[in-house]
Amino acid sequence: MPFLPSPICRSWRPILSLLLAALLLSCQRPSQSAPQPATTATVDPFAEPIPHSREADDAGRFLAGLPGGEGSPFLELEKTEAWKLHRRELDKAWAGFEAETIPAMREFQKKELGDPPLENSVVLYPFSGPDALVLSVFFPKNPTYVMVALEPAGTLPRPKQFIKPDIAGRLAAVRATVYSELHRSFFITRQMDRQFRGQVSDGLLPPILHLLVRTGHTILGHRFVRLDEKGNLAPRAEGAPSETGNRGVEIEFRTDADQSVHKLFYFSTNLADRKLRENQPFLSLVGRLDHTTAFFKATSYMTHKPEFSVIRDLVLAHGGAVLEDDSGIPYHYFREQSWKVQLYGAYVRPYGSFKWMQQPDLKKAFTSSEVKPLNFRIGYGFGKIESNLILARKQ
Protein backbone atom coordinates (compact mmCIF):
# COMPACT_ATOMS: atom_id res chain seq x y z
CA MET A 1 0.00 0.00 0.00
CA PRO A 2 1.55 3.28 -0.99
CA PHE A 3 2.50 5.68 1.72
CA LEU A 4 0.03 8.56 2.06
CA PRO A 5 1.20 11.61 4.02
CA SER A 6 -1.04 12.63 6.78
CA PRO A 7 -2.85 15.97 6.66
CA ILE A 8 -0.38 17.29 9.27
CA CYS A 9 2.63 16.41 7.06
CA ARG A 10 0.95 17.99 4.07
CA SER A 11 0.38 21.19 6.05
CA TRP A 12 4.12 21.46 6.85
CA ARG A 13 5.24 21.25 3.22
CA PRO A 14 4.68 24.95 2.40
CA ILE A 15 6.46 25.97 5.60
CA LEU A 16 9.36 23.62 4.85
CA SER A 17 9.62 25.07 1.33
CA LEU A 18 9.81 28.58 2.73
CA LEU A 19 12.53 27.58 5.18
CA LEU A 20 14.59 25.95 2.43
CA ALA A 21 14.24 29.05 0.24
CA ALA A 22 15.36 31.30 3.07
CA LEU A 23 18.34 29.02 3.69
CA LEU A 24 19.36 29.18 0.04
CA LEU A 25 19.10 32.97 0.00
CA SER A 26 21.16 33.26 3.17
CA CYS A 27 23.90 31.21 1.51
CA GLN A 28 23.96 33.61 -1.40
CA ARG A 29 24.14 36.81 0.70
CA PRO A 30 26.97 37.75 3.08
CA SER A 31 26.03 37.57 6.72
CA GLN A 32 25.33 40.87 8.45
CA SER A 33 27.87 39.89 11.10
CA ALA A 34 30.56 38.79 8.65
CA PRO A 35 33.68 41.00 8.39
CA GLN A 36 33.27 43.62 5.67
CA PRO A 37 36.06 44.82 3.38
CA ALA A 38 38.04 47.72 4.80
CA THR A 39 37.24 51.12 3.33
CA THR A 40 39.70 53.85 2.47
CA ALA A 41 37.71 56.58 4.23
CA THR A 42 39.61 58.51 6.89
CA VAL A 43 38.25 58.04 10.39
CA ASP A 44 37.12 61.39 11.75
CA PRO A 45 38.39 61.84 15.33
CA PHE A 46 36.12 64.88 15.67
CA ALA A 47 32.82 63.15 14.93
CA GLU A 48 30.79 64.54 17.86
CA PRO A 49 28.08 66.92 16.56
CA ILE A 50 28.50 70.62 17.23
CA PRO A 51 25.56 72.67 18.57
CA HIS A 52 24.10 74.87 15.84
CA SER A 53 23.67 78.58 16.45
CA ARG A 54 23.60 81.65 14.20
CA GLU A 55 25.59 83.99 16.48
CA ALA A 56 28.99 83.29 14.89
CA ASP A 57 27.55 83.80 11.40
CA ASP A 58 25.95 87.08 12.49
CA ALA A 59 29.26 88.31 13.92
CA GLY A 60 31.23 87.18 10.86
CA ARG A 61 28.91 88.98 8.45
CA PHE A 62 29.06 92.19 10.46
CA LEU A 63 32.87 92.11 10.52
CA ALA A 64 33.05 91.26 6.81
CA GLY A 65 30.82 94.12 5.72
CA LEU A 66 27.95 91.86 4.66
CA PRO A 67 24.35 92.66 5.65
CA GLY A 68 22.99 90.47 8.42
CA GLY A 69 19.89 88.36 8.21
CA GLU A 70 16.59 89.07 9.92
CA GLY A 71 17.02 89.04 13.68
CA SER A 72 20.77 89.70 13.69
CA PRO A 73 21.82 91.56 16.86
CA PHE A 74 24.09 93.74 14.69
CA LEU A 75 21.28 95.25 12.56
CA GLU A 76 21.19 98.54 14.48
CA LEU A 77 24.95 98.95 14.10
CA GLU A 78 24.61 98.36 10.36
CA LYS A 79 22.55 101.56 10.16
CA THR A 80 25.49 103.68 11.31
CA GLU A 81 27.56 105.68 8.83
CA ALA A 82 30.67 104.01 10.22
CA TRP A 83 29.47 100.52 9.22
CA LYS A 84 28.23 101.71 5.82
CA LEU A 85 31.72 103.08 5.17
CA HIS A 86 33.16 99.80 6.46
CA ARG A 87 31.07 97.88 3.93
CA ARG A 88 32.12 100.11 1.00
CA GLU A 89 35.80 99.91 1.91
CA LEU A 90 35.72 96.13 2.26
CA ASP A 91 33.83 95.71 -1.03
CA LYS A 92 36.59 97.74 -2.67
CA ALA A 93 39.39 95.79 -0.95
CA TRP A 94 37.88 92.41 -1.88
CA ALA A 95 36.97 93.35 -5.47
CA GLY A 96 40.31 92.61 -7.12
CA PHE A 97 40.92 89.46 -5.10
CA GLU A 98 37.46 88.11 -5.91
CA ALA A 99 37.70 89.01 -9.59
CA GLU A 100 41.20 87.72 -10.36
CA THR A 101 43.02 85.78 -7.65
CA ILE A 102 40.24 83.54 -6.32
CA PRO A 103 39.08 82.38 -9.79
CA ALA A 104 42.69 81.53 -10.74
CA MET A 105 43.19 79.63 -7.48
CA ARG A 106 39.95 77.71 -8.00
CA GLU A 107 41.00 76.75 -11.52
CA PHE A 108 44.30 75.46 -10.09
CA GLN A 109 42.39 73.51 -7.45
CA LYS A 110 40.17 71.80 -10.02
CA LYS A 111 43.11 70.77 -12.21
CA GLU A 112 45.65 69.79 -9.57
CA LEU A 113 43.91 69.16 -6.24
CA GLY A 114 40.58 67.67 -7.25
CA ASP A 115 41.17 63.91 -6.91
CA PRO A 116 39.48 61.89 -4.12
CA PRO A 117 42.59 61.08 -2.02
CA LEU A 118 43.20 64.80 -1.53
CA GLU A 119 39.56 65.84 -1.22
CA ASN A 120 38.74 63.19 1.40
CA SER A 121 41.74 63.87 3.64
CA VAL A 122 42.02 65.95 6.79
CA VAL A 123 43.96 69.14 5.97
CA LEU A 124 46.61 70.11 8.52
CA TYR A 125 47.80 73.72 8.28
CA PRO A 126 50.74 74.47 10.62
CA PHE A 127 51.77 78.13 11.10
CA SER A 128 48.39 79.07 9.64
CA GLY A 129 47.51 82.28 11.42
CA PRO A 130 43.83 82.97 10.61
CA ASP A 131 44.21 82.05 6.92
CA ALA A 132 40.89 80.26 6.34
CA LEU A 133 40.65 81.98 2.94
CA VAL A 134 43.37 80.15 0.98
CA LEU A 135 42.67 76.95 2.92
CA SER A 136 39.01 76.81 1.88
CA VAL A 137 39.74 77.80 -1.73
CA PHE A 138 42.46 75.19 -2.26
CA PHE A 139 40.56 72.47 -0.35
CA PRO A 140 36.85 73.27 -0.87
CA LYS A 141 35.50 69.73 -0.41
CA ASN A 142 37.61 68.41 2.46
CA PRO A 143 35.50 67.52 5.49
CA THR A 144 37.93 68.65 8.20
CA TYR A 145 40.62 71.31 8.57
CA VAL A 146 43.08 71.69 11.47
CA MET A 147 44.80 75.07 11.70
CA VAL A 148 47.64 75.59 14.19
CA ALA A 149 49.51 78.74 15.20
CA LEU A 150 50.76 80.64 18.24
CA GLU A 151 48.04 83.29 18.47
CA PRO A 152 45.16 82.73 20.92
CA ALA A 153 41.80 81.51 19.63
CA GLY A 154 40.04 84.49 21.21
CA THR A 155 36.35 85.02 21.79
CA LEU A 156 33.28 85.86 19.73
CA PRO A 157 32.71 89.59 19.03
CA ARG A 158 29.53 91.02 20.59
CA PRO A 159 27.51 94.07 19.49
CA LYS A 160 28.23 95.91 22.74
CA GLN A 161 31.94 96.00 21.86
CA PHE A 162 31.11 98.33 18.95
CA ILE A 163 28.61 100.60 20.71
CA LYS A 164 31.03 103.36 21.61
CA PRO A 165 32.15 106.70 20.15
CA ASP A 166 35.12 105.21 18.30
CA ILE A 167 33.16 102.63 16.27
CA ALA A 168 34.64 104.07 13.06
CA GLY A 169 38.17 103.55 14.33
CA ARG A 170 37.36 100.05 15.57
CA LEU A 171 35.92 99.03 12.20
CA ALA A 172 38.91 100.54 10.40
CA ALA A 173 41.14 98.36 12.57
CA VAL A 174 39.06 95.31 11.60
CA ARG A 175 39.66 96.13 7.93
CA ALA A 176 43.38 96.41 8.59
CA THR A 177 43.50 92.86 9.96
CA VAL A 178 42.77 91.37 6.52
CA TYR A 179 44.66 93.93 4.43
CA SER A 180 47.88 91.90 4.16
CA GLU A 181 45.97 88.72 3.26
CA LEU A 182 44.20 90.45 0.37
CA HIS A 183 47.25 92.35 -0.88
CA ARG A 184 50.08 89.93 -0.06
CA SER A 185 48.27 86.57 0.36
CA PHE A 186 49.63 86.08 3.89
CA PHE A 187 49.39 87.56 7.38
CA ILE A 188 52.45 89.42 8.69
CA THR A 189 53.57 87.97 12.02
CA ARG A 190 54.42 91.22 13.78
CA GLN A 191 51.06 92.68 12.78
CA MET A 192 49.24 89.61 14.12
CA ASP A 193 51.13 89.98 17.41
CA ARG A 194 49.65 93.46 17.80
CA GLN A 195 46.22 93.01 16.23
CA PHE A 196 45.15 89.66 17.65
CA ARG A 197 46.44 89.97 21.21
CA GLY A 198 44.16 92.78 22.33
CA GLN A 199 44.66 95.72 19.97
CA VAL A 200 41.83 94.73 17.58
CA SER A 201 40.62 91.40 18.95
CA ASP A 202 41.71 88.90 21.58
CA GLY A 203 42.44 86.14 19.07
CA LEU A 204 41.94 84.66 15.62
CA LEU A 205 38.26 83.69 15.72
CA PRO A 206 37.03 87.07 14.34
CA PRO A 207 39.26 87.13 11.21
CA ILE A 208 38.59 83.43 10.57
CA LEU A 209 34.84 84.11 10.56
CA HIS A 210 35.37 87.20 8.40
CA LEU A 211 37.29 85.23 5.75
CA LEU A 212 34.85 82.31 5.73
CA VAL A 213 31.66 84.31 5.24
CA ARG A 214 33.29 86.59 2.67
CA THR A 215 34.24 83.57 0.53
CA GLY A 216 30.72 82.16 0.33
CA HIS A 217 30.22 80.18 3.52
CA THR A 218 27.59 80.15 6.26
CA ILE A 219 28.69 79.50 9.84
CA LEU A 220 26.41 76.84 11.33
CA GLY A 221 27.87 76.74 14.82
CA HIS A 222 30.97 77.04 16.96
CA ARG A 223 32.30 75.97 20.34
CA PHE A 224 35.45 76.49 22.37
CA VAL A 225 37.56 73.37 22.80
CA ARG A 226 40.87 72.07 24.12
CA LEU A 227 42.81 68.83 23.99
CA ASP A 228 42.81 66.65 27.10
CA GLU A 229 45.89 64.75 28.26
CA LYS A 230 45.23 61.96 25.72
CA GLY A 231 44.75 64.29 22.78
CA ASN A 232 40.97 63.95 22.73
CA LEU A 233 38.72 66.91 22.11
CA ALA A 234 37.22 68.39 25.29
CA PRO A 235 34.93 71.38 25.91
CA ARG A 236 36.29 74.66 27.22
CA ALA A 237 34.52 77.73 28.52
CA GLU A 238 34.87 80.79 26.28
CA GLY A 239 38.13 82.53 27.16
CA ALA A 240 39.03 79.95 29.83
CA PRO A 241 42.61 78.65 29.98
CA SER A 242 43.55 75.01 29.60
CA GLU A 243 45.94 73.03 31.79
CA THR A 244 47.67 71.50 28.78
CA GLY A 245 47.51 74.52 26.48
CA ASN A 246 46.15 73.64 23.05
CA ARG A 247 43.23 76.01 23.52
CA GLY A 248 41.11 76.13 20.42
CA VAL A 249 37.85 76.76 18.70
CA GLU A 250 35.76 74.48 16.50
CA ILE A 251 33.68 75.93 13.66
CA GLU A 252 31.15 74.11 11.51
CA PHE A 253 30.30 75.85 8.26
CA ARG A 254 28.42 75.20 5.03
CA THR A 255 29.62 76.10 1.55
CA ASP A 256 26.78 78.06 -0.04
CA ALA A 257 27.60 76.95 -3.60
CA ASP A 258 27.18 73.19 -3.07
CA GLN A 259 25.74 72.97 0.48
CA SER A 260 28.66 70.80 1.66
CA VAL A 261 29.37 70.92 5.40
CA HIS A 262 32.85 71.18 6.93
CA LYS A 263 34.57 71.42 10.31
CA LEU A 264 37.44 73.78 11.00
CA PHE A 265 39.55 73.58 14.14
CA TYR A 266 42.01 76.22 15.24
CA PHE A 267 44.46 75.34 18.05
CA SER A 268 46.82 77.77 19.75
CA THR A 269 49.92 75.61 20.04
CA ASN A 270 53.65 76.30 20.12
CA LEU A 271 55.22 74.19 17.36
CA ALA A 272 58.86 74.76 18.38
CA ASP A 273 60.63 71.52 19.33
CA ARG A 274 61.28 72.52 22.94
CA LYS A 275 57.53 72.87 23.50
CA LEU A 276 56.15 70.32 21.07
CA ARG A 277 58.22 67.42 22.41
CA GLU A 278 56.49 67.89 25.76
CA ASN A 279 53.04 68.38 24.24
CA GLN A 280 51.79 64.81 24.26
CA PRO A 281 48.13 65.76 23.68
CA PHE A 282 48.93 67.45 20.37
CA LEU A 283 51.37 64.71 19.32
CA SER A 284 48.66 62.12 20.01
CA LEU A 285 46.13 64.06 17.96
CA VAL A 286 48.39 64.37 14.91
CA GLY A 287 49.35 60.72 15.26
CA ARG A 288 45.69 59.77 14.74
CA LEU A 289 45.32 62.01 11.68
CA ASP A 290 46.94 59.56 9.28
CA HIS A 291 47.23 60.33 5.55
CA THR A 292 46.64 64.02 6.07
CA THR A 293 47.19 66.67 3.46
CA ALA A 294 49.52 69.28 4.97
CA PHE A 295 49.62 72.88 3.75
CA PHE A 296 52.45 75.36 4.32
CA LYS A 297 52.51 78.98 3.15
CA ALA A 298 54.66 81.96 4.19
CA THR A 299 55.98 80.10 7.25
CA SER A 300 59.16 82.17 7.80
CA TYR A 301 60.97 78.96 6.73
CA MET A 302 60.36 77.44 10.16
CA THR A 303 60.69 73.80 9.09
CA HIS A 304 64.09 74.61 7.53
CA LYS A 305 65.40 75.19 11.04
CA PRO A 306 66.53 72.41 13.41
CA GLU A 307 64.36 73.81 16.21
CA PHE A 308 61.21 72.94 14.22
CA SER A 309 62.14 69.38 13.27
CA VAL A 310 59.33 67.68 15.24
CA ILE A 311 56.42 69.16 13.30
CA ARG A 312 58.30 68.58 10.05
CA ASP A 313 58.92 64.91 10.88
CA LEU A 314 55.30 64.45 12.01
CA VAL A 315 54.04 65.68 8.64
CA LEU A 316 56.47 63.48 6.72
CA ALA A 317 55.53 60.43 8.81
CA HIS A 318 51.75 60.83 8.85
CA GLY A 319 51.06 62.87 5.73
CA GLY A 320 49.79 61.50 2.46
CA ALA A 321 50.40 64.76 0.60
CA VAL A 322 51.98 68.16 1.15
CA LEU A 323 51.11 71.38 -0.69
CA GLU A 324 53.50 74.24 0.04
CA ASP A 325 55.50 77.15 -1.23
CA ASP A 326 59.28 77.05 -0.86
CA SER A 327 59.01 78.22 2.77
CA GLY A 328 57.55 74.83 3.73
CA ILE A 329 59.42 71.56 4.23
CA PRO A 330 62.80 71.67 2.42
CA TYR A 331 62.75 70.03 -0.98
CA HIS A 332 65.47 67.48 -0.23
CA TYR A 333 63.22 65.66 2.26
CA PHE A 334 60.90 64.72 -0.60
CA ARG A 335 63.81 63.58 -2.76
CA GLU A 336 65.23 61.35 -0.03
CA GLN A 337 61.92 59.60 0.66
CA SER A 338 59.22 58.01 -1.48
CA TRP A 339 57.39 61.13 -2.67
CA LYS A 340 56.23 62.11 -6.11
CA VAL A 341 56.72 65.86 -6.61
CA GLN A 342 55.09 68.31 -9.01
CA LEU A 343 56.42 71.87 -9.28
CA TYR A 344 54.46 74.98 -10.25
CA GLY A 345 55.48 78.52 -11.12
CA ALA A 346 59.09 79.66 -10.85
CA TYR A 347 61.84 79.69 -8.23
CA VAL A 348 65.06 81.67 -8.11
CA ARG A 349 65.60 82.37 -4.43
CA PRO A 350 63.57 83.52 -1.43
CA TYR A 351 62.52 87.14 -1.31
CA GLY A 352 63.79 89.93 0.94
CA SER A 353 65.06 89.06 4.39
CA PHE A 354 64.78 85.34 3.61
CA LYS A 355 67.14 85.45 0.61
CA TRP A 356 69.72 83.38 2.50
CA MET A 357 67.26 80.44 2.66
CA GLN A 358 67.87 79.47 -0.96
CA GLN A 359 67.61 75.76 -1.87
CA PRO A 360 70.08 74.91 -4.67
CA ASP A 361 68.49 71.50 -5.29
CA LEU A 362 65.05 73.10 -5.63
CA LYS A 363 66.41 75.73 -8.00
CA LYS A 364 67.94 72.95 -10.13
CA ALA A 365 64.65 71.01 -10.08
CA PHE A 366 62.79 74.02 -11.45
CA THR A 367 65.15 74.08 -14.44
CA SER A 368 65.35 70.33 -15.06
CA SER A 369 61.89 69.00 -14.16
CA GLU A 370 58.48 69.38 -15.76
CA VAL A 371 57.14 72.58 -14.21
CA LYS A 372 53.49 73.57 -14.61
CA PRO A 373 52.40 77.22 -14.79
CA LEU A 374 50.97 79.09 -11.82
CA ASN A 375 48.52 81.80 -12.83
CA PHE A 376 48.33 83.67 -9.52
CA ARG A 377 50.71 85.10 -6.95
CA ILE A 378 51.06 83.56 -3.50
CA GLY A 379 53.50 83.70 -0.60
CA TYR A 380 56.47 85.98 -0.04
CA GLY A 381 57.38 88.50 -2.73
CA PHE A 382 53.74 88.73 -3.76
CA GLY A 383 53.56 91.01 -6.80
CA LYS A 384 57.35 91.47 -6.96
CA ILE A 385 58.76 88.07 -7.87
CA GLU A 386 57.17 84.99 -9.41
CA SER A 387 55.49 82.59 -7.02
CA ASN A 388 55.91 78.85 -6.64
CA LEU A 389 54.05 75.86 -5.24
CA ILE A 390 55.20 72.32 -4.59
CA LEU A 391 52.81 69.36 -4.43
CA ALA A 392 54.36 66.21 -2.96
CA ARG A 393 52.45 62.93 -2.73
CA LYS A 394 53.64 59.94 -0.76
CA GLN A 395 54.02 56.84 -2.92
RABEL-V932327 format. One record per helix or strand. SS is the DSSP state (H for helix, E for strand). FROM is the first residue (numbers start at 0). TO is the last residue. If there is no record, write none. Layout:
SS & FROM & TO
SS & FROM & TO
//
This chain:
H & 6 & 27
H & 54 & 62
H & 74 & 77
H & 80 & 111
H & 115 & 118
E & 122 & 125
H & 131 & 137
E & 143 & 148
H & 158 & 161
H & 166 & 183
H & 188 & 198
H & 204 & 213
E & 216 & 226
E & 232 & 234
E & 246 & 254
E & 260 & 267
H & 272 & 275
H & 279 & 287
E & 291 & 295
H & 301 & 303
H & 305 & 317
E & 318 & 323
H & 330 & 335
E & 338 & 344
H & 351 & 356
H & 359 & 367
E & 370 & 371
E & 387 & 393
//
